Amino acid sequence: MASIPTITNQGNGSTKGTKLPKPFAAASSNFTQSSEVNDLQSRILSIQERLSRKPPVFTSTPFEYAPTTTQSLTGSNDLQETLFTLSQECREKHRKLEHLTEELSRLRRVYRNYQQKVEMTTSEIRNVQARLEDMEEEIINNVANEEKLIDIKLKENSIKLDVQFTEIEFEMTQEVQEVKNFDYTELVDEIEELKQTELKLKEEIKQQLVINDQKYNEEMEKLRQIFEKKKHELQQQEAKCNLGLEQLQGELDAITKEYEFRQSELETENHRVEKLKRQISVIEETMNNYVNIKKETEMELAKAKHILDEKKAQDKAEQEEFDGVYLEYSSLNDKVKKHDEHRRILENSIMEYQGKIRVYSIGNENEYGNIFNKLFNENTPASFIIDEFAHFTKSIVHGTNVGLISQYLSGSCIILQTMHNLLTTQTQATTWQLQFEYQAMAITKSIDLLTGSTFSHANLFESQKMRIDNDELDRVNCIINGLEVTNDVIVHVITVGGVKNSRTFESRLVVVDISKIETNEQLNVMQKLIHNDKLTYLDKVLKWVSTKSNPLVVSQINDAETFNILKTINSTNVACKKK
């Protein structure tokens, strides 16, 4: 029996995938030996069948008139019976062999059915796996080449069988001729030999049957094992194929969504193309009327040029007028600034002469009039309010301590603008060498805001100091703007050190920011400027403000209580004497 061929790569000896089943390598040699035995038995059977179909020897022409004896006839009949018996046994063996062959064919058909199912599954997957088309074409080509090789081998085997059949037929013809010319006097001896040969053949046939049964059982067991193995592999491949199919289905869904998105984009693009086509049509119509449009455009351009010339002349005259007005505005603005500066100096001198604690209030001007030193509307910018007491805060460069309690303005805003004014003064100073240092403290939580650590309450203003100059101004601005404190009193301190020859002085600007605490606490702090009998750190700072500095209170008038407190503060004399 010929084994099922496979596709083998001659270059590296590896076996590629194929639609044909893989060869049974272990059983190929046994199948070849069995096929040779079967061919031999078939040849013997065909010879015996031909002999059985021939007429009896005694009826042939050469022996028609020959004298016969009872012994020769009996021997001839025994020989024929023996030959017939052998033929019958051979037929039985042949039928058994055919039955086994049919069983093997059935197993092959079952195998082919599984193979067909696998091919169907592979075919379904191949419809989805477009990427594997090249590999499949190569496999098909290899299968076709292998089938061609199989056909060539089949033809060669057919030719060999034909040659062998011709040789056997020739031999049979010679044997028949020899039988016709056979001398029966020697037949008895040959019959005895044939009996011995028959016994030997029976023994050989029994042995061969045992061997064939063993080989058959071995082959069946191998086929079963191979079948189970192939079945398991096919199940694994089927699971892999199903998984791949699910993945490909997911990719197909994603591609479908992408296709729908592209389709919508295409429709949008088609709408845009249609719009462009309409615009092109309009442009083409316009181009057809190009000459008329050109003339009209030239006329419009001439008119526009004439208007442009008039506008240029008008603009030139207006620019000259604007330059004159701007020059006059600059002059008046300088005068206003000088007037404001003189006014602030004069107001500061008057307030200093009055010797009262200064109060800058924010409220309704019609309601509170001129009760306080300054009254601002609620929509007044913070920078304008700070400018109003800028001359007062700059007095620290002359050795005067200044204390400022702010309920309305942010302390950091006051400090930043004051720093800028002080550094400007430092660059303009010619006789005194000035140095500025900055401190910031959260009083309630006792935190030094420059270092983040706690500070000592033993002495005032002993927290960490930071030097201020023009080179470090941006960094100082970032630090001050980054101070984020809620529900606490913040104290900002600017210390000025002045040196002139052997003379020195030190003064401070202390800003107590109470804008981030509750209203009742703000009122308590402002009242301590008038009467302070406690010994907390905040009380010490407020006492320093009220007794060792020129104080200023900046507050919004929220209610009658605030108004009364501010009015009392404004009527209180300054305890600090001018240096």
C-alpha positions in Angstrom: 0.0 0.0 0.0 1.4 3.4 -1.0 1.7 6.0 1.8 0.0 9.4 1.4 2.5 11.9 0.0 3.4 15.2 1.7 5.1 18.4 0.7 8.7 18.7 1.7 11.0 21.7 1.3 14.1 20.3 -0.3 16.1 23.3 0.7 16.1 22.9 4.5 14.2 19.7 5.0 11.3 21.3 6.9 7.7 20.3 6.3 5.4 23.2 5.3 1.6 23.3 5.9 -0.5 21.5 3.3 -4.0 20.5 2.6 -2.8 16.8 2.4 -2.3 14.8 5.6 1.3 14.3 6.9 2.9 10.9 6.1 2.9 8.1 8.5 6.7 8.0 8.7 6.8 5.2 11.2 4.5 2.9 9.2 5.8 3.6 5.7 8.4 0.8 5.6 5.8 -1.8 7.0 3.2 -0.7 4.5 5.8 -1.2 1.7 6.7 -4.7 2.9 3.0 -5.6 3.2 2.3 -4.3 -0.3 5.1 -6.4 -1.7 3.7 -9.6 0.0 0.2 -8.7 -1.2 1.4 -8.2 -4.7 3.2 -11.6 -4.6 0.0 -13.3 -3.3 -2.0 -11.5 -6.0 0.3 -12.8 -8.6 0.1 -16.4 -7.2 -3.6 -16.1 -7.1 -3.9 -14.9 -10.6 -1.7 -17.8 -11.8 -3.9 -20.3 -9.9 -7.1 -18.7 -11.3 -5.8 -18.9 -14.8 -4.8 -22.5 -14.2 -8.2 -23.3 -12.8 -9.9 -21.8 -15.8 -7.8 -23.9 -18.3 -9.3 -27.2 -19.5 -8.1 -30.4 -17.9 -4.7 -31.6 -19.2 -6.1 -34.9 -20.5 -8.4 -33.0 -22.8 -5.5 -31.2 -24.6 -4.6 -32.3 -28.1 -1.2 -33.7 -27.5 -2.6 -36.3 -25.1 -5.9 -36.9 -26.8 -5.0 -40.4 -28.1 -2.3 -41.2 -25.6 -2.9 -44.3 -23.5 -3.9 -43.4 -19.9 -3.9 -45.4 -16.7 -6.0 -45.2 -13.6 -3.1 -44.0 -11.5 -2.3 -41.1 -13.8 -5.9 -40.0 -13.9 -6.2 -40.2 -10.2 -2.9 -38.3 -9.7 -4.2 -35.6 -12.2 -7.4 -35.3 -10.3 -5.6 -35.0 -6.9 -3.4 -32.4 -8.4 -6.4 -30.4 -9.6 -8.1 -30.8 -6.2 -5.0 -29.7 -4.5 -4.7 -26.8 -6.7 -8.3 -26.0 -6.3 -8.0 -26.2 -2.5 -5.0 -24.0 -2.6 -6.9 -21.6 -4.8 -9.8 -21.6 -2.4 -7.5 -20.9 0.5 -5.8 -18.1 -1.4 -9.2 -16.7 -2.2 -10.2 -16.8 1.4 -6.9 -15.0 2.4 -7.5 -12.6 -0.4 -11.0 -11.9 0.8 -9.7 -11.4 4.3 -7.0 -9.1 2.9 -9.7 -7.2 0.9 -11.8 -6.9 4.1 -8.8 -5.5 5.9 -8.1 -3.2 3.0 -11.7 -2.0 3.0 -11.4 -1.4 6.8 -8.2 0.6 6.2 -10.0 2.5 3.4 -12.9 3.2 5.7 -10.4 4.6 8.3 -8.9 6.7 5.5 -12.3 7.9 4.5 -13.0 8.9 8.2 -9.6 10.6 8.2 -10.4 12.3 4.9 -13.8 13.5 6.4 -11.9 15.1 9.3 -9.5 16.5 6.8 -12.4 17.9 4.8 -13.8 19.5 7.9 -10.5 21.0 8.7 -10.3 22.3 5.1 -13.7 23.8 5.4 -12.7 25.6 8.6 -9.5 26.7 7.0 -11.4 27.9 4.0 -13.7 30.0 6.2 -10.8 31.5 8.1 -9.0 32.2 4.8 -11.9 34.4 3.7 -11.2 36.6 6.7 -7.4 36.3 6.7 -6.6 38.3 3.6 -3.1 38.8 4.8 -2.3 35.1 4.4 -3.3 34.9 0.7 0.3 34.8 -0.5 1.1 31.9 1.8 -2.0 30.0 0.7 -1.1 30.5 -3.0 2.3 29.1 -2.2 0.8 26.1 -0.4 -1.6 25.5 -3.3 1.3 25.6 -5.7 3.3 23.2 -3.6 0.3 20.8 -3.3 -0.2 21.0 -7.1 3.5 20.2 -7.6 3.3 17.3 -5.2 0.2 16.0 -6.9 2.1 16.2 -10.2 4.9 14.3 -8.6 2.4 11.7 -7.3 0.9 11.4 -10.8 4.3 10.9 -12.3 5.1 8.3 -9.7 1.8 6.6 -10.3 2.5 6.5 -14.0 5.9 5.1 -13.4 4.5 2.4 -11.1 1.8 1.7 -13.7 4.4 1.2 -16.4 6.5 -1.0 -14.1 3.4 -3.1 -13.3 2.6 -3.4 -17.0 6.1 -4.6 -17.7 5.9 -7.0 -14.8 2.5 -8.2 -16.0 3.9 -8.8 -19.4 6.9 -10.7 -18.0 4.5 -12.8 -15.8 2.2 -13.4 -18.8 5.2 -14.5 -20.8 6.3 -16.8 -18.0 2.8 -18.2 -17.6 2.7 -18.9 -21.3 5.9 -20.8 -21.1 4.7 -22.6 -18.0 1.4 -23.5 -19.8 3.4 -24.8 -22.7 5.6 -26.8 -20.4 2.5 -28.2 -18.7 1.1 -29.2 -22.1 4.4 -30.9 -22.9 4.7 -32.3 -19.4 5.4 -35.9 -18.9 3.1 -37.4 -16.3 5.5 -40.2 -15.5 7.4 -37.7 -13.3 4.2 -36.0 -12.0 3.9 -38.2 -8.9 7.3 -37.2 -7.7 6.6 -33.7 -8.3 3.2 -34.0 -6.5 5.0 -35.3 -3.5 7.3 -32.4 -3.7 4.3 -30.2 -4.1 2.7 -31.7 -1.0 5.9 -31.0 0.9 5.9 -27.6 -0.6 2.2 -27.2 0.3 3.0 -28.1 3.9 5.8 -25.6 3.9 3.6 -23.0 2.3 0.9 -23.7 4.9 3.4 -23.2 7.7 4.7 -20.1 6.0 1.2 -18.9 5.5 0.3 -19.4 9.1 3.5 -17.7 10.1 2.8 -15.0 7.6 -0.8 -14.7 9.0 0.5 -14.3 12.5 3.0 -11.7 11.3 0.3 -10.0 9.2 -2.0 -9.9 12.2 0.7 -8.5 14.4 1.6 -5.9 11.7 -2.0 -5.2 11.2 -2.6 -4.7 15.0 0.6 -2.6 15.2 -0.4 -0.5 12.2 -4.0 -0.1 13.5 -2.6 1.0 16.9 -0.2 3.4 15.2 -3.0 4.7 13.0 -5.2 5.2 16.1 -2.5 7.0 18.0 -1.8 9.2 14.9 -5.5 9.7 14.5 -5.8 10.8 18.2 -2.8 13.0 17.9 -4.1 14.6 14.7 -7.5 15.0 16.2 -6.0 16.8 19.2 -3.9 19.0 17.0 -6.9 19.8 14.9 -8.9 20.7 18.0 -6.1 23.0 19.1 -5.9 24.5 15.6 -9.6 25.0 15.6 -9.5 26.8 19.0 -6.6 29.0 17.7 -8.6 29.6 14.5 -11.7 30.6 16.5 -9.5 32.9 18.7 -8.0 34.4 15.5 -11.4 34.7 14.0 -12.7 36.7 17.1 -9.7 39.0 16.9 -10.2 39.5 13.2 -13.9 40.1 13.9 -12.8 42.8 16.3 -10.5 44.3 13.7 -13.3 44.1 11.2 -15.6 46.1 13.6 -12.9 48.7 14.1 -12.3 48.9 10.3 -16.1 49.2 9.8 -16.2 52.1 12.3 -13.2 53.7 10.6 -14.9 53.2 7.2 -18.1 54.9 8.5 -16.0 57.8 9.9 -14.2 58.1 6.6 -17.4 57.8 4.7 -18.8 60.8 6.7 -15.6 62.7 6.0 -16.0 61.9 2.4 -19.5 63.2 2.4 -18.4 66.4 4.1 -15.6 66.7 1.5 -18.1 66.1 -1.3 -20.2 68.9 0.1 -17.2 71.2 0.3 -16.3 70.2 -3.3 -19.8 71.0 -4.4 -19.5 74.4 -2.7 -16.2 75.0 -4.4 -17.7 74.1 -7.7 -20.5 76.6 -7.2 -17.8 79.2 -6.2 -15.8 78.3 -9.3 -19.0 78.8 -11.4 -19.5 82.2 -9.8 -15.8 83.0 -10.5 -16.1 81.9 -14.1 -19.2 84.1 -14.5 -17.2 86.9 -12.9 -14.3 86.2 -15.3 -16.6 86.4 -18.2 -17.5 89.9 -17.1 -13.9 90.7 -16.3 -13.6 93.7 -18.6 -16.7 95.5 -17.2 -15.7 94.6 -13.7 -12.1 95.9 -14.3 -13.4 99.2 -15.6 -15.8 99.6 -12.6 -13.0 98.5 -10.2 -10.6 101.1 -11.7 -13.2 103.8 -11.3 -13.8 102.7 -7.7 -10.0 102.6 -7.1 -9.7 106.2 -8.5 -12.4 107.3 -6.1 -10.8 105.4 -3.3 -7.4 107.0 -4.1 -9.0 110.4 -4.1 -10.7 109.7 -0.8 -7.4 108.3 0.6 -5.5 111.5 -0.4 -8.2 113.5 1.4 -8.0 111.3 4.4 -4.2 111.5 4.4 -4.3 115.3 4.4 -7.0 115.2 7.1 -4.9 112.7 9.1 -1.8 114.8 8.8 -3.7 117.9 10.1 -5.3 115.8 12.9 -1.8 114.3 13.8 -0.4 117.8 14.1 -3.3 118.8 16.3 -2.9 115.6 18.4 0.8 116.3 18.9 -0.1 119.7 20.1 -2.8 118.4 22.4 -0.6 115.5 23.7 2.2 118.0 24.4 -0.2 120.2 26.3 -1.5 117.0 28.1 2.0 115.9 29.1 2.7 119.4 30.4 -0.6 119.5 32.4 0.0 115.9 33.6 3.4 116.8 34.9 1.9 119.8 36.6 -0.9 117.6 38.1 1.7 115.1 39.4 3.8 117.9 40.9 0.6 119.4 42.3 -0.4 116.1 43.8 3.1 115.6 45.2 3.0 119.1 46.8 -0.5 118.5 48.0 0.5 115.2 49.6 3.5 116.8 51.2 1.4 119.6 52.5 -1.3 117.3 53.8 1.3 115.1 55.4 2.8 118.2 57.1 -0.6 119.3 58.3 -1.4 115.8 59.7 2.0 115.7 61.3 1.4 119.2 62.8 -2.0 118.1 64.1 -0.3 115.2 65.9 -3.3 112.8 65.6 -3.4 109.2 64.5 -4.2 109.2 60.8 -7.2 107.5 59.5 -7.9 106.8 55.8 -11.4 105.5 55.4 -13.3 104.0 52.6 -17.0 104.7 52.5 -19.8 107.0 51.2 -18.4 110.5 50.8 -21.9 112.2 51.1 -22.5 110.4 54.4 -19.2 110.9 56.2 -17.9 114.1 54.6 -14.5 115.4 55.9 -14.6 113.7 59.3 -11.4 111.6 58.6 -8.0 112.6 57.1 -9.0 110.9 53.8 -12.2 109.4 52.5 -12.2 107.3 49.4 -15.1 105.8 47.4 -15.4 102.0 47.5 -14.5 101.8 43.8 -11.2 103.7 44.3 -8.2 101.6 43.0 -5.8 100.3 45.7 -2.8 101.8 43.9 -4.3 105.3 44.2 -5.0 104.9 47.9 -1.4 103.7 48.4 -0.1 106.7 46.4 -2.0 109.0 48.8 0.1 107.8 51.8 3.3 107.0 49.8 5.0 110.2 51.0 4.1 109.3 54.6 5.6 105.7 54.3 8.8 107.1 52.6 9.5 109.1 55.7 11.2 106.0 57.1 14.3 106.9 55.0 14.6 110.0 57.2 14.7 108.0 60.4 10.9 108.1 61.2 9.1 104.9 62.3 5.8 104.3 60.5 3.1 101.9 61.7 0.2 101.0 59.4 -2.9 99.0 60.3 -4.8 97.9 57.2 -8.3 96.5 57.4 -9.1 97.2 53.8 -6.0 96.8 51.7 -3.8 93.7 51.4 -0.5 94.0 53.3 1.5 92.4 50.5 0.1 95.0 48.0 1.1 97.9 50.3 4.6 96.4 50.9 5.3 95.8 47.2 4.4 99.3 46.1 6.3 100.8 49.0 9.4 98.7 48.2 9.3 100.1 44.6 9.1 103.7 45.9 11.9 103.1 48.5 14.3 101.5 45.9 13.6 104.5 43.6 14.5 106.8 46.5 17.7 104.7 47.1 18.9 105.3 43.6 18.3 109.0 43.9 20.0 109.3 47.3 23.5 111.0 47.1 24.5 111.5 50.7 23.0 108.6 52.7 23.8 105.0 52.0 20.5 103.1 52.5 19.9 99.4 53.1 16.5 97.7 53.2 15.5 94.5 54.9 12.1 92.6 54.9 10.4 90.4 57.5 7.0 88.7 57.4 5.2 86.9 60.3 1.8 85.2 61.0 1.1 86.3 64.5 -1.7 84.0 65.6 0.2 80.8 64.4 3.7 82.2 65.3 5.1 81.3 61.9 8.0 83.1 60.2 6.6 83.3 56.7 10.1 83.5 55.1 11.4 80.3 56.6 8.1 78.4 57.5 9.4 77.9 61.1 8.2 79.3 64.4 9.8 82.5 65.8 10.6 83.7 69.3 8.2 86.1 71.1 11.0 87.3 73.5 11.8 90.3 71.4 10.0 92.2 68.7 11.1 91.9 65.1 13.6 89.0 65.7 12.4 86.8 62.8 14.4 86.0 59.7 15.3 89.1 57.5 15.7 89.3 53.8 17.7 92.0 52.1 16.0 94.1 49.4 17.7 95.6 46.4 16.9 96.1 42.7 18.6 92.9 41.6 16.5 90.8 44.0 13.2 92.7 43.6 11.6 90.1 41.2 12.5 87.3 43.6 11.1 89.3 46.6 7.9 89.9 44.6 7.5 86.2 44.0 8.0 85.4 47.7 5.6 88.1 48.9 2.9 87.1 46.3 3.3 83.5 47.3 2.4 84.2 51.0 -0.9 82.4 51.4 -2.3 82.8 54.9 -5.9 82.7 56.0 -7.6 83.7 59.2 -4.5 85.2 60.7 -2.9 88.6 61.4 0.1 89.2 59.2 2.8 91.6 60.1 5.1 92.9 57.4 8.3 94.8 58.4 10.7 96.9 56.3 13.8 98.0 58.2 15.8 100.9 56.8 19.5 101.3 57.8 21.1 104.6 56.9 24.9 105.4 57.0 26.4 108.8 56.4 30.0 109.3 57.4 29.9 108.4 61.2 26.2 108.9 61.5 23.7 106.1 61.3 20.0 105.5 61.9 17.5 102.7 61.8 13.8 103.0 61.2 11.0 100.6 60.4 7.7 100.5 58.5 5.4 98.0 60.2 2.3 97.0 58.3 -0.3 95.0 60.3 -2.6 93.3 57.9 -5.9 92.4 59.6 -7.9 92.1 56.3 -8.0 88.2 56.6 -9.6 87.9 60.1 -13.2 88.2 61.2 -14.8 91.7 61.5 -15.2 91.6 65.3 -11.5 90.6 65.6 -10.6 93.5 63.3 -12.5 95.9 65.7 -10.7 94.5 68.7 -7.3 95.1 67.0 -8.1 98.7 66.1 -9.4 99.4 69.7 -6.0 98.2 71.1 -4.4 101.3 69.5 -6.4 103.3 72.0 -6.2 101.0 75.1 -3.9 98.0 75.3 -3.3 96.2 78.6 -2.4 92.7 77.4 1.0 91.1 76.8 0.6 88.9 73.7 3.0 89.3 70.8 0.3 91.1 68.8 -0.3 93.4 71.7 3.4 94.2 71.8 3.4 95.0 68.1 0.4 97.2 68.4 1.9 99.0 71.4 5.1 99.6 69.3 2.9 101.0 66.5 1.0 103.3 68.9 3.9 104.5 71.0 7.1 104.3 68.8 5.8 105.2 65.3 3.5 107.5 63.4 0.4 105.3 63.0 -2.0 105.1 60.1 -5.2 103.2 59.9 -6.7 102.2 56.6 -10.2 100.8 57.1 -13.6 100.5 55.4 -16.6 101.9 57.3 -18.9 98.9 57.5 -21.2 100.0 60.3 -21.7 102.6 63.0 -19.4 100.7 65.5 -16.6 100.8 63.0 -17.3 104.5 62.3 -17.2 105.3 66.1 -13.9 103.4 66.6 -12.2 105.1 63.6 -13.5 108.5 64.8 -12.0 107.8 68.3 -8.7 106.7 66.8 -8.5 109.8 64.6 -9.0 112.0 67.6 -6.2 110.3 69.6 -2.8 112.0 69.8 0.3 110.4 68.5 2.5 109.2 71.4 5.8 109.0 69.3 7.9 112.2 69.2 9.5 113.3 65.9 13.2 112.6 65.7 
